[in-house]
Amino acid sequence: MISGAPASGKGTQCEFIKSKYGLVHIAAGDLLRAEIASGSENGKRAKEYMEKGELVPDEIVVMMVKHRLIQMDVQENGWLLDGYPRSVSQATALEGLHIRPDLFILLDVSEEILVERVVGRRLDPVTGKIYHLKYSPPENEEIAARLTQRFDDTEEKVKLRLVTYHKNLESVLSIYNDVIVKVDGNLPKDEVFERIDAILSALCQKKRKTESTSSVATGVAH
């Protein structure tokens, strides 16, 4: 599982992890949209709530996650759950289904940097590419002239989103205390991934060692 505040770089790190380790990337929002598009039973129920402007109940989303995790590609390659669970009730529901991560990566970024990253973000309406006025400026004046800012990419709005995020985060972390690894997300994205990569490499080695030990033990037993 990976968690991070808005603009913590979570999406970028998910891409890096998926690319190197081949894990199946599962984001609850994407899952929700896919289920609705497919017309599944859960998708129909979710659509009813969304059309009324209501939040989709936890139990529906948890069942979607559970259903996705039993698919063959996930069973073979492992999973990377992105930004979910977001509340203690969601985490508890996953625990009840025996869905638990080997690792919970928490991207730790200061509020000052998060605000700077969000407020400087701009969208090119022609190409859909995201720029940042400081970290990833547009290539030329023509592109710069047409960039737009999302209505909620303001300091006031991002601070409100951060309050909600931190309020829910504390209770979620209490469930995963023994598998949490905090990673300094203030660093450049490549350095952040170097740290995550080292943690995942060590975990993979440990799992392989455990599996070979248990297979040897099973062989001796027989």
Phi, psi and omega in degrees: 000145176228137181225148178189152180292167175306132179073019178280350181093016183300317181298318179297315181293325176299318178298316178299314183296313181299317182296318184276321189255352176070016179291151177277118183279121182237114175248130186303321180297316178296320181297316179300313181296321181293319180295320179294316180297325182280346179074023179292168181300313178297321180297318179296317180296318180297319182299321179301316180294317183294324179293335177273359181078019181258159176288142177288126182302148182307317187297329179290314181294319179299320179293325176297315179298314181300314181299320180292323184289343179266000178292153186301317183298324179289318179300323183278324188252346185088170186231153175234105182269120190257114175068023180214136004283153180252353180219163182294329180292322177293317180296318180296320179297319178295320178299320180297335179264009181061033175260107184220137182280157170285335186210139175241106182270124178247115177279114185260111183231138181292151182299322181302315181288321179301314181297316180298319180295319183287312185295331181273357182287140177221150180247136172269109184295342181279312185259343182082002182285142178262131177244169170226131186303328181260312189271333182213068185292158179296154185290331182208173184295325181299314179293316181305322184293333184259000182294145178236160179246136178296145185299334182261007177272052178243161182301316182299313183292318182293325179295324176295318179296324180291324177300313179298315181301310184293326180297317180284327186299315184306316182290325179294317182299329181297332180284328187250020183316318187281350181237010182281135171232120177273134179238134181290104182273004177284342184286166174301150189304323180293323178289324177299315181293325177305319181290317179295318181301316180297319180294315181292322178300314180297320179296316179298317179298317180298317180295318180297320180296316180297316181296318181291324178296315182292326179290324177295316180298320179295319179298319180294319183299326182275000000 
